[in-house]
Amino acid sequence: MQKVRPARELSRLSQQIALRLRAIQLRKLHTQRTTAAHDGLSTSRILLRCILGLGGGAIALQGFRHLGSGDLHAEAPPGQVDITIEKRRNMQGLSKEENRDVLSSQHLQVKKSWENPGVYAWGSNSGRVVAPASDEPLVKTPRRIPYFDGSLLRDLKLDKSFGVAITEKGDLLQWGMGFSKDAREPTPTLTGKDLKSITLSRDRIIALGSNGRVYSLPISQADQAIGPKPSESTWIPFWNSRSRISYRTIQPKDMAWSEKVTSISSGLENLLLLTSAGRLFSAASCSEEFPSRGEMGVPGLTWTAKPEGPYDQPHEITTLRGFEVAAIATGDYHSLALDKDGRVFAFGDNTSGQLGFEPSAESPYIDAPSLLPIPRFYSGTGMSPRVTSVSAGGANSFFTIDATRVSQPGETSNPSVGLGRVTADTWACGQGILGTLGTGRWTHIQGTPVKIKALSGLFEWDEAKHAAIPIRLKRLSVGSTHASATMDNVTHVQAGTSSATDSRNDTNWGADVVWWGGNEYYQLGMGKRNNVSVPGYIAPLDSVAERERAKRKEEHRFQITPRHKVSIGGRDVSMEQRVECGRMCTAVYSAL
């Protein structure tokens, strides 16, 4: 019989095993990337080695059941276990590139995104947005929009009834029944403005030009035709002409000589404008309703109390003077502002707790920017938090935080304490009945932000730095009821480009991306209609073609292609794939 270990020692062993299990779990979002990953140990074998390496064998396994008991005995070894070994794939006659395609689904996905850029969309098609040429009410899994085949876009936004995109040249495209019931493919509308980004309100499109000019135009093609058309300059000196379509310009007053608008974000009725000087302005963005829930951030501002001038004139949010705002985000009726020092200010509708405060029946709206008590979330943990990004959509808000381990009073500077170690966390608040919080709970109202465990405390090993690094979020896109997070994990897109990466087994891989939230219209792209309360993967965008090309039977997950310089149509361009969660629909597009 094997020597029986004391219960205290078994307790210590179990703690060490738990720590190693945690390390394995932290890598669950990380792709198995190299040949060693293809031929390496499975999680169960790694776990087995952890246990055996601690010197417990069967006694350690059995000890979990009897910790604390006075009489411990070794468990008899299990009986014969049948092991089925996968047959070796026939790689004979394959070129290096063909071998990489067979080895790795991720490599094939990256390769196809370069060979044929474009737009995949899915979800509600009642407005002919995700499949403009089809009358199907729902598109359950990712499908290409043929019009965009081979195209790169600067930006793309989707609503249930209309879609909007900016072409590589900076022109605006529109489609969907909200634009025109007769349109069956995207149509150019606002052109020649060198647009770089767009945002949507209930009935208007707000576009930002590269020069900082902001344009507001109606969604409907009919309204564009009958509305007032501004005068525009032409290539002929001193000669002006009328615009083809109706639009307005939105320009903050009292701008410095070199100051310009650099970022815009719109809810259903309000618009935030961030300038290069870190100043924040707000304006009405909807022609049907004037903002009335405090989302403008200007106390006392109503339709009856607004100053003289256009209804959509910008108003500086003077409460934030002295705070250099670095990023902005808007939900349906609420707004967020992040300053350069990592402080978050929230204002607007708080009926679902989307501002990060417990809602109050007496005061459902907060009309002045209010500072979120972020340090309170880490009280007593020895961590110093700093918000790195804000995102919002519908009745939800999300915050990504870098929490740094700092020295506590009376604490020694022992290296094992991990001083200076950074942990990347993601927090959420607002409406969670459809799973949009991503916490695994179906919470109606969540005022105090909660940590999304699946997107927090993740680490991976960086081969270049020879160190474990936190896995942050690269981008978080929030729709009206669902969301998607693109991870900022280590990627590799250099396979076959040098002698060091020219191995038959060296493959490319992209970034992990997950979805969660409402799924009534199949907007999560999983092929099923149930809502999802924890982040999950979807299959590759063109999984059928992938299986046919690589003769691969097993299922894989979609990974998004990171920014890289590639040759498209005989020219070199820097491109990446991006996710856009809209109102009841989703898209992945090739972006400049």
C-alpha positions as CSV (number, residue, x, y, z in Angstrom):
1,M,0.0,0.0,0.0
2,Q,1.2,3.5,-0.8
3,K,2.2,5.7,2.1
4,V,-0.7,7.7,3.5
5,R,-0.2,11.5,3.5
6,P,-1.3,13.6,6.4
7,A,-4.5,15.6,5.9
8,R,-2.6,18.9,6.3
9,E,-0.2,18.0,3.5
10,L,-3.1,16.9,1.3
11,S,-4.8,20.3,1.9
12,R,-1.6,22.0,0.7
13,L,-1.4,19.8,-2.3
14,S,-5.1,20.5,-3.2
15,Q,-4.4,24.3,-3.0
16,Q,-1.5,23.9,-5.4
17,I,-3.6,21.9,-7.8
18,A,-6.3,24.5,-7.7
19,L,-3.8,27.2,-8.6
20,R,-2.6,25.2,-11.6
21,L,-6.2,24.6,-12.6
22,R,-6.8,28.3,-12.4
23,A,-3.9,28.9,-14.7
24,I,-5.4,26.4,-17.2
25,Q,-8.8,28.1,-17.0
26,L,-7.2,31.6,-17.7
27,R,-6.1,30.3,-21.1
28,K,-9.5,28.9,-22.1
29,L,-10.1,31.9,-24.5
30,H,-6.6,31.6,-26.0
31,T,-6.2,29.7,-29.3
32,Q,-4.0,26.6,-29.5
33,R,-1.6,28.1,-32.1
34,T,1.6,26.2,-32.8
35,T,2.4,22.7,-33.8
36,A,3.1,21.9,-30.2
37,A,-0.4,23.0,-29.5
38,H,-1.7,20.7,-32.2
39,D,0.3,17.7,-30.9
40,G,0.5,18.9,-27.2
41,L,-1.1,17.8,-24.1
42,S,-4.8,18.0,-23.5
43,T,-6.1,19.8,-20.4
44,S,-6.8,16.5,-18.7
45,R,-3.3,15.2,-19.3
46,I,-1.8,18.5,-18.0
47,L,-4.0,18.2,-14.9
48,L,-2.9,14.6,-14.5
49,R,0.8,15.7,-14.6
50,C,0.1,18.4,-12.1
51,I,-1.3,15.9,-9.7
52,L,1.4,13.3,-10.2
53,G,4.1,15.9,-10.1
54,L,2.9,16.8,-6.6
55,G,3.7,13.3,-5.4
56,G,0.2,12.2,-4.5
57,G,-1.0,10.0,-7.4
58,A,-4.1,8.1,-6.5
59,I,-3.9,9.2,-2.9
60,A,-4.2,12.9,-3.9
61,L,-7.2,12.2,-6.1
62,Q,-8.9,10.3,-3.3
63,G,-7.9,12.9,-0.7
64,F,-10.2,15.5,-2.2
65,R,-13.2,13.5,-1.1
66,H,-11.9,12.9,2.5
67,L,-10.0,16.0,3.5
68,G,-10.3,16.6,7.2
69,S,-11.2,12.9,8.0
70,G,-9.0,11.1,10.4
71,D,-8.6,7.9,8.4
72,L,-7.4,8.1,4.8
73,H,-6.7,5.1,2.5
74,A,-5.3,4.8,-0.9
75,E,-7.8,4.1,-3.7
76,A,-7.3,1.0,-5.8
77,P,-6.1,1.7,-9.3
78,P,-8.9,1.8,-11.9
79,G,-9.5,-1.0,-14.3
80,Q,-8.5,-1.2,-18.0
81,V,-9.4,1.9,-20.0
82,D,-9.8,1.8,-23.8
83,I,-8.0,4.6,-25.5
84,T,-8.8,5.6,-29.1
85,I,-6.0,7.3,-30.9
86,E,-6.9,9.6,-33.8
87,K,-5.5,8.4,-37.1
88,R,-2.6,10.3,-38.6
89,R,-3.7,12.6,-41.3
90,N,-2.3,12.0,-44.8
91,M,-0.1,15.1,-45.5
92,Q,1.7,13.5,-48.4
93,G,1.9,15.7,-51.6
94,L,0.7,18.8,-49.9
95,S,2.5,22.1,-50.3
96,K,3.5,24.1,-47.3
97,E,0.5,26.4,-47.6
98,E,-1.9,23.5,-48.1
99,N,-0.4,21.8,-45.1
100,R,-1.1,24.9,-43.0
101,D,-4.7,25.1,-44.2
102,V,-5.3,21.5,-43.1
103,L,-3.5,21.9,-39.8
104,S,-5.2,25.1,-38.6
105,S,-8.7,26.5,-39.0
106,Q,-7.4,29.8,-37.7
107,H,-4.7,30.0,-40.5
108,L,-7.4,29.4,-43.1
109,Q,-9.7,32.1,-41.7
110,V,-6.9,34.7,-41.7
111,K,-5.9,33.7,-45.2
112,K,-9.5,33.9,-46.6
113,S,-10.0,37.3,-44.9
114,W,-7.1,38.6,-46.9
115,E,-8.0,36.9,-50.2
116,N,-11.6,38.0,-50.2
117,P,-12.4,41.0,-47.9
118,G,-16.0,42.0,-47.4
119,V,-19.0,42.0,-45.1
120,Y,-20.7,39.2,-43.3
121,A,-24.1,39.9,-41.6
122,W,-26.8,38.1,-39.7
123,G,-29.8,38.6,-37.5
124,S,-33.1,40.4,-38.2
125,N,-33.7,40.9,-42.0
126,S,-37.2,42.4,-41.7
127,G,-35.8,45.7,-43.1
128,R,-33.6,43.9,-45.7
129,V,-30.4,45.0,-44.0
130,V,-28.3,41.8,-43.4
131,A,-29.5,40.3,-46.7
132,P,-30.6,43.2,-49.0
133,A,-31.6,41.0,-51.9
134,S,-33.6,38.6,-49.8
135,D,-37.1,38.7,-48.3
136,E,-36.2,36.2,-45.5
137,P,-37.2,37.7,-42.2
138,L,-34.2,36.1,-40.3
139,V,-30.6,35.2,-41.2
140,K,-29.5,32.7,-38.6
141,T,-25.8,32.4,-39.3
142,P,-23.2,34.7,-40.9
143,R,-23.8,35.4,-44.6
144,R,-21.9,37.6,-47.0
145,I,-23.5,40.7,-48.6
146,P,-22.3,40.3,-52.2
147,Y,-22.2,44.1,-52.9
148,F,-19.2,44.4,-50.5
149,D,-17.2,41.6,-51.9
150,G,-13.6,42.7,-52.3
151,S,-14.4,46.0,-50.5
152,L,-12.7,47.7,-47.5
153,L,-14.8,50.1,-45.3
154,R,-13.9,52.9,-43.0
155,D,-17.0,52.3,-40.8
156,L,-20.3,50.4,-40.7
157,K,-23.4,50.7,-38.6
158,L,-26.6,48.6,-38.6
159,D,-30.1,49.2,-37.5
160,K,-33.0,46.8,-37.8
161,S,-34.5,48.8,-40.7
162,F,-31.4,50.4,-42.3
163,G,-27.7,50.0,-42.8
164,V,-25.0,52.6,-43.3
165,A,-21.3,52.3,-44.4
166,I,-18.4,54.5,-45.4
167,T,-16.4,53.4,-48.4
168,E,-12.7,53.3,-48.7
169,K,-12.9,56.7,-50.4
170,G,-15.0,58.3,-47.7
171,D,-18.4,58.2,-49.3
172,L,-21.6,57.3,-47.5
173,L,-23.6,54.2,-48.6
174,Q,-27.2,53.4,-47.4
175,W,-29.6,50.5,-47.8
176,G,-32.6,48.8,-46.2
177,M,-36.3,49.5,-46.1
178,G,-35.8,52.4,-43.7
179,F,-33.8,54.1,-46.5
180,S,-35.9,53.0,-49.5
181,K,-38.4,50.2,-49.9
182,D,-37.3,49.7,-53.5
183,A,-33.5,49.6,-52.8
184,R,-32.1,46.1,-53.1
185,E,-28.4,47.1,-52.7
186,P,-26.4,49.8,-51.0
187,T,-26.7,53.3,-52.7
188,P,-24.3,56.2,-52.5
189,T,-25.8,59.3,-50.8
190,L,-23.5,61.8,-49.1
191,T,-20.3,61.8,-51.3
192,G,-17.2,63.9,-51.6
193,K,-16.9,64.7,-47.8
194,D,-14.0,62.3,-46.9
195,L,-16.0,60.8,-44.1
196,K,-14.2,58.7,-41.5
197,S,-16.9,57.6,-39.0
198,I,-20.7,57.4,-38.5
199,T,-23.2,57.1,-35.7
200,L,-27.0,56.7,-35.7
201,S,-29.9,58.3,-33.9
202,R,-33.6,57.3,-34.2
203,D,-34.1,59.0,-37.6
204,R,-30.8,60.6,-38.7
205,I,-27.3,59.6,-39.6
206,I,-24.4,61.7,-38.1
207,A,-21.1,61.5,-40.0
208,L,-17.7,62.9,-39.1
209,G,-15.4,64.1,-41.8
210,S,-11.6,63.8,-41.7
211,N,-11.4,67.6,-41.4
212,G,-13.6,67.6,-38.2
213,R,-16.8,68.7,-39.9
214,V,-20.0,67.0,-38.6
215,Y,-22.9,66.2,-41.0
216,S,-26.5,65.2,-40.1
217,L,-28.8,63.8,-42.7
218,P,-32.2,62.0,-42.6
219,I,-32.2,58.3,-43.0
220,S,-35.1,58.2,-45.5
221,Q,-34.2,58.7,-49.2
222,A,-37.5,60.6,-49.6
223,D,-36.6,63.0,-46.8
224,Q,-33.2,63.6,-48.4
225,A,-34.9,64.5,-51.6
226,I,-37.5,67.0,-50.3
227,G,-35.6,68.6,-47.4
228,P,-33.5,71.8,-47.6
229,K,-30.3,71.3,-49.6
230,P,-27.3,73.5,-48.6
231,S,-25.1,75.3,-51.0
232,E,-21.7,73.7,-51.8
233,S,-18.6,74.9,-53.4
234,T,-17.5,73.4,-56.7
235,W,-14.1,72.9,-58.4
236,I,-14.9,76.1,-60.4
237,P,-13.6,79.1,-58.3
238,F,-16.4,81.4,-56.9
239,W,-19.0,79.0,-58.2
240,N,-21.5,77.2,-55.8
241,S,-24.2,74.7,-56.4
242,R,-26.9,73.0,-54.4
243,S,-26.3,69.6,-52.8
244,R,-28.0,66.6,-54.3
245,I,-29.4,65.6,-50.9
246,S,-30.6,67.4,-47.8
247,Y,-28.2,67.6,-44.9
248,R,-27.2,69.8,-42.0
249,T,-23.9,70.6,-40.4
250,I,-23.3,70.6,-36.7
251,Q,-20.4,72.8,-35.5
252,P,-19.6,73.7,-31.8
253,K,-19.1,77.3,-31.1
254,D,-16.0,79.0,-29.7
255,M,-13.6,76.4,-31.0
256,A,-9.9,77.3,-30.8
257,W,-8.0,77.8,-34.1
258,S,-6.6,74.3,-34.3
259,E,-9.4,72.5,-32.3
260,K,-11.7,70.2,-34.2
261,V,-14.2,67.4,-33.5
262,T,-12.4,64.0,-33.3
263,S,-15.1,61.6,-32.1
264,I,-18.9,61.4,-32.2
265,S,-21.4,59.0,-30.5
266,S,-25.2,59.2,-30.7
267,G,-28.0,57.7,-28.7
268,L,-31.6,57.6,-30.0
269,E,-32.0,61.3,-29.4
270,N,-28.7,62.9,-28.2
271,L,-25.3,63.3,-29.7
272,L,-21.9,63.7,-28.0
273,L,-19.0,65.5,-29.8
274,L,-15.5,65.2,-28.5
275,T,-12.9,67.7,-29.6
276,S,-9.1,67.5,-30.0
277,A,-8.7,69.7,-26.9
278,G,-10.6,67.2,-24.7
279,R,-13.8,69.3,-24.5
280,L,-17.2,67.6,-24.7
281,F,-20.3,69.0,-26.4
282,S,-23.8,67.6,-26.7
283,A,-26.6,68.2,-29.2
284,A,-30.0,66.9,-30.2
285,S,-29.6,64.2,-32.9
286,C,-33.2,63.3,-33.6
287,S,-35.7,65.4,-35.4
288,E,-38.7,63.7,-33.9
289,E,-38.0,64.2,-30.1
290,F,-35.8,66.5,-28.1
291,P,-33.7,64.8,-25.4
292,S,-35.5,64.8,-22.1
293,R,-33.8,62.2,-19.9
294,G,-30.7,64.2,-18.9
295,E,-28.5,62.5,-21.6
296,M,-27.3,65.9,-22.8
297,G,-25.4,66.5,-19.6
298,V,-26.6,70.1,-19.3
299,P,-28.9,70.6,-16.3
300,G,-32.1,72.3,-17.0
301,L,-31.9,72.0,-20.8
302,T,-35.3,71.2,-22.3
303,W,-37.1,72.0,-25.5
304,T,-38.8,75.0,-23.9
305,A,-35.7,76.2,-22.1
306,K,-33.2,75.8,-24.9
307,P,-31.4,78.9,-26.2
308,E,-32.3,80.5,-29.5
309,G,-30.9,78.9,-32.6
310,P,-31.1,75.5,-34.4
311,Y,-32.7,72.7,-32.4
312,D,-29.5,70.6,-32.9
313,Q,-27.0,73.3,-31.9
314,P,-24.1,71.9,-29.7
315,H,-23.9,72.8,-26.0
316,E,-20.7,72.5,-24.1
317,I,-20.9,70.3,-21.0
318,T,-19.4,72.9,-18.7
319,T,-19.4,70.5,-15.7
320,L,-16.5,68.7,-17.4
321,R,-14.3,71.7,-17.9
322,G,-10.9,71.0,-16.4
323,F,-11.2,67.3,-17.2
324,E,-9.6,66.3,-20.5
325,V,-12.1,63.8,-21.9
326,A,-10.4,61.0,-23.9
327,A,-13.3,58.7,-24.9
328,I,-17.1,58.8,-25.1
329,A,-20.0,56.3,-25.4
330,T,-23.8,56.5,-25.6
331,G,-26.7,54.1,-25.0
332,D,-30.2,54.6,-26.1
333,Y,-30.8,57.4,-23.5
334,H,-27.6,57.7,-21.5
335,S,-24.0,58.9,-21.9
336,L,-20.5,58.1,-20.7
337,A,-17.3,60.1,-20.7
338,L,-13.8,58.9,-19.8
339,D,-11.1,61.4,-19.1
340,K,-7.3,60.9,-19.7
341,D,-6.8,59.9,-16.0
342,G,-9.2,57.0,-16.1
343,R,-12.2,58.7,-14.4
344,V,-15.7,57.9,-15.7
345,F,-18.6,60.3,-15.7
346,A,-22.2,59.2,-16.5
347,F,-25.4,61.0,-17.1
348,G,-28.9,60.4,-18.5
349,D,-31.4,57.7,-18.0
350,N,-30.7,55.4,-15.0
351,T,-34.0,53.4,-14.8
352,S,-32.0,50.2,-15.3
353,G,-28.9,51.2,-13.4
354,Q,-27.0,51.8,-16.7
355,L,-25.2,54.8,-15.2
356,G,-23.5,52.6,-12.5
357,F,-25.7,53.9,-9.7
358,E,-28.6,52.2,-8.0
359,P,-31.8,53.5,-9.7
360,S,-34.2,55.7,-7.8
361,A,-37.9,56.1,-8.4
362,E,-37.8,59.7,-7.3
363,S,-34.8,60.5,-9.6
364,P,-34.8,58.2,-12.6
365,Y,-32.6,60.6,-14.6
366,I,-29.3,62.2,-13.8
367,D,-28.8,65.4,-15.9
368,A,-25.3,66.3,-14.8
369,P,-22.1,64.3,-15.3
370,S,-21.6,62.2,-12.1
371,L,-18.3,60.5,-11.2
372,L,-18.4,56.8,-10.8
373,P,-16.7,55.5,-7.6
374,I,-14.5,53.0,-9.4
375,P,-11.9,52.7,-6.6
376,R,-14.7,51.4,-4.3
377,F,-15.0,48.3,-6.6
378,Y,-11.5,47.2,-5.5
379,S,-11.6,48.3,-1.8
380,G,-9.5,46.0,0.3
381,T,-8.0,44.1,-2.6
382,G,-4.6,45.8,-2.7
383,M,-5.4,46.9,-6.3
384,S,-5.3,50.3,-7.8
385,P,-7.9,50.6,-10.7
386,R,-7.8,52.7,-13.8
387,V,-10.5,52.7,-16.4
388,T,-9.1,52.2,-19.9
389,S,-12.3,52.2,-22.1
390,V,-16.0,52.8,-21.9
391,S,-18.7,51.2,-24.1
392,A,-22.5,51.5,-24.1
393,G,-25.6,50.4,-26.0
394,G,-29.3,50.0,-25.3
395,A,-29.7,50.2,-21.5
396,N,-26.2,48.9,-20.7
397,S,-22.7,50.2,-19.9
398,F,-19.3,48.4,-19.9
399,F,-16.0,49.5,-18.5
400,T,-12.6,47.9,-19.0
401,I,-10.2,48.4,-16.1
402,D,-6.4,47.9,-15.5
403,A,-6.0,47.0,-11.8
404,T,-2.4,47.3,-10.6
405,R,-1.2,45.5,-7.5
406,V,0.2,48.1,-5.1
407,S,1.9,48.0,-1.7
408,Q,-0.4,48.1,1.3
409,P,0.5,49.6,4.7
410,G,2.9,47.4,6.6
411,E,3.4,45.1,3.6
412,T,6.9,44.0,2.6
413,S,8.3,44.3,-0.9
414,N,8.6,40.5,-1.3
415,P,8.6,39.7,-5.1
416,S,6.1,36.9,-4.4
417,V,3.5,39.5,-3.5
418,G,3.4,40.5,-7.2
419,L,3.7,44.3,-6.7
420,G,3.1,46.1,-10.0
421,R,1.3,43.2,-11.6
422,V,-1.6,44.4,-13.8
423,T,-4.9,42.5,-14.1
424,A,-7.3,43.4,-16.9
425,D,-11.0,43.3,-15.8
426,T,-14.3,44.1,-17.5
427,W,-17.4,45.4,-15.6
428,A,-21.0,45.9,-16.7
429,C,-24.2,47.5,-15.4
430,G,-27.7,48.1,-16.6
431,Q,-30.4,45.7,-17.9
432,G,-29.6,42.0,-17.8
433,I,-32.9,40.2,-18.3
434,L,-31.7,39.1,-21.8
435,G,-28.2,38.2,-20.6
436,T,-26.6,41.4,-21.9
437,L,-24.5,41.8,-18.7
438,G,-22.5,38.7,-19.6
439,T,-22.3,37.6,-16.0
440,G,-24.2,34.4,-16.2
441,R,-27.2,35.9,-14.4
442,W,-30.6,37.1,-15.8
443,T,-30.8,40.3,-13.7
444,H,-33.6,42.8,-14.4
445,I,-31.7,45.8,-13.1
446,Q,-28.1,46.1,-12.1
447,G,-27.1,49.5,-10.7
448,T,-23.8,48.6,-9.1
449,P,-21.3,47.4,-11.8
450,V,-20.5,43.7,-11.7
451,K,-17.4,42.0,-13.0
452,I,-17.7,39.8,-16.1
453,K,-15.6,36.9,-14.9
454,A,-15.2,35.3,-18.3
455,L,-13.5,38.5,-19.5
456,S,-11.5,39.3,-16.4
457,G,-8.3,38.2,-14.9
458,L,-7.1,36.5,-18.1
459,F,-3.4,35.9,-18.8
460,E,-1.3,34.3,-21.5
461,W,2.3,33.6,-22.2
462,D,4.0,36.0,-24.5
463,E,6.9,34.2,-26.3
464,A,8.5,37.5,-27.4
465,K,8.5,39.0,-23.9
466,H,9.0,35.7,-22.1
467,A,6.4,36.7,-19.5
468,A,2.8,36.2,-18.6
469,I,0.8,39.2,-19.8
470,P,-2.9,40.2,-19.2
471,I,-5.4,39.6,-21.9
472,R,-7.2,42.9,-22.4
473,L,-10.1,43.7,-24.7
474,K,-9.2,45.2,-28.1
475,R,-12.7,46.4,-28.9
476,L,-16.2,46.0,-27.3
477,S,-19.2,46.5,-29.6
478,V,-22.6,46.9,-27.9
479,G,-25.9,46.7,-29.7
480,S,-29.4,47.4,-28.3
481,T,-29.6,44.0,-26.5
482,H,-26.4,42.0,-27.3
483,A,-22.6,42.6,-27.3
484,S,-19.4,41.3,-28.6
485,A,-15.8,41.5,-27.3
486,T,-12.7,41.2,-29.4
487,M,-9.8,40.0,-27.3
488,D,-6.3,41.7,-27.5
489,N,-4.6,38.3,-27.2
490,V,-1.2,37.6,-28.9
491,T,-1.7,37.0,-32.6
492,H,0.5,35.8,-35.4
493,V,0.2,36.8,-39.1
494,Q,3.7,36.3,-40.3
495,A,3.6,32.6,-41.3
496,G,5.7,31.9,-44.4
497,T,7.1,35.5,-44.7
498,S,10.6,34.8,-43.5
499,S,13.0,31.9,-43.0
500,A,12.2,31.8,-39.3
501,T,8.4,31.3,-40.1
502,D,8.6,29.2,-43.2
503,S,8.1,25.9,-41.5
504,R,5.3,23.7,-42.9
505,N,3.8,23.7,-39.5
506,D,4.0,27.5,-38.8
507,T,0.5,28.9,-39.0
508,N,-1.3,32.2,-38.6
509,W,-3.9,32.9,-36.0
510,G,-6.1,35.9,-35.1
511,A,-7.8,37.3,-32.0
512,D,-10.5,35.5,-30.1
513,V,-14.0,37.1,-30.2
514,V,-17.1,36.3,-28.1
515,W,-20.8,37.2,-28.2
516,W,-23.5,37.2,-25.5
517,G,-26.9,38.8,-24.8
518,G,-30.3,38.9,-26.5
519,N,-30.8,36.5,-29.4
520,E,-34.4,36.7,-30.4
521,Y,-33.4,37.5,-34.0
522,Y,-30.4,35.1,-34.1
523,Q,-28.2,38.2,-33.8
524,L,-25.5,36.2,-31.9
525,G,-24.8,34.1,-35.0
526,M,-24.8,30.8,-33.1
527,G,-27.6,29.3,-35.2
528,K,-29.9,29.0,-32.2
529,R,-32.4,31.4,-30.8
530,N,-31.9,31.2,-27.1
531,N,-30.5,34.2,-25.2
532,V,-26.9,33.7,-23.8
533,S,-25.8,35.2,-20.5
534,V,-22.1,34.3,-20.7
535,P,-19.7,35.2,-23.5
536,G,-19.5,32.4,-26.1
537,Y,-17.9,31.6,-29.5
538,I,-19.4,31.2,-32.9
539,A,-18.4,29.0,-35.7
540,P,-16.1,30.4,-38.5
541,L,-17.9,32.8,-40.7
542,D,-17.9,30.5,-43.7
543,S,-17.7,27.1,-41.9
544,V,-19.2,25.1,-44.8
545,A,-16.6,26.3,-47.3
546,E,-13.9,25.8,-44.7
547,R,-14.8,22.1,-44.2
548,E,-14.9,21.5,-47.9
549,R,-11.6,23.2,-48.6
550,A,-9.6,21.7,-45.7
551,K,-11.6,18.5,-45.6
552,R,-12.0,19.1,-41.9
553,K,-14.8,17.4,-40.0
554,E,-14.4,18.9,-36.5
555,E,-15.9,22.2,-35.4
556,H,-13.8,25.3,-34.8
557,R,-14.4,28.8,-33.6
558,F,-14.3,32.1,-35.4
559,Q,-11.2,34.2,-34.9
560,I,-10.9,37.7,-36.1
561,T,-8.0,38.9,-38.3
562,P,-5.9,41.6,-36.7
563,R,-4.5,44.6,-38.5
564,H,-1.9,43.7,-41.0
565,K,-0.5,45.1,-44.3
566,V,-1.5,42.9,-47.2
567,S,-1.7,43.2,-51.0
568,I,-5.3,43.6,-52.3
569,G,-5.9,44.2,-56.0
570,G,-2.2,45.0,-56.6
571,R,-1.9,47.6,-53.9
572,D,-0.7,47.4,-50.3
573,V,-3.2,48.3,-47.6
574,S,-3.4,48.1,-43.9
575,M,-6.6,46.3,-42.9
576,E,-8.3,44.4,-40.1
577,Q,-11.7,42.7,-39.4
578,R,-14.1,44.5,-37.0
579,V,-17.4,43.4,-35.3
580,E,-20.4,45.7,-35.3
581,C,-23.4,44.9,-33.0
582,G,-26.4,46.9,-34.1
583,R,-30.1,46.8,-33.3
584,M,-31.1,43.2,-33.6
585,C,-28.4,42.4,-36.1
586,T,-24.6,41.9,-36.3
587,A,-21.9,42.3,-38.9
588,V,-18.2,41.5,-39.4
589,Y,-16.5,43.7,-42.0
590,S,-13.0,44.3,-43.5
591,A,-11.9,47.7,-42.3
592,L,-9.1,50.1,-43.2
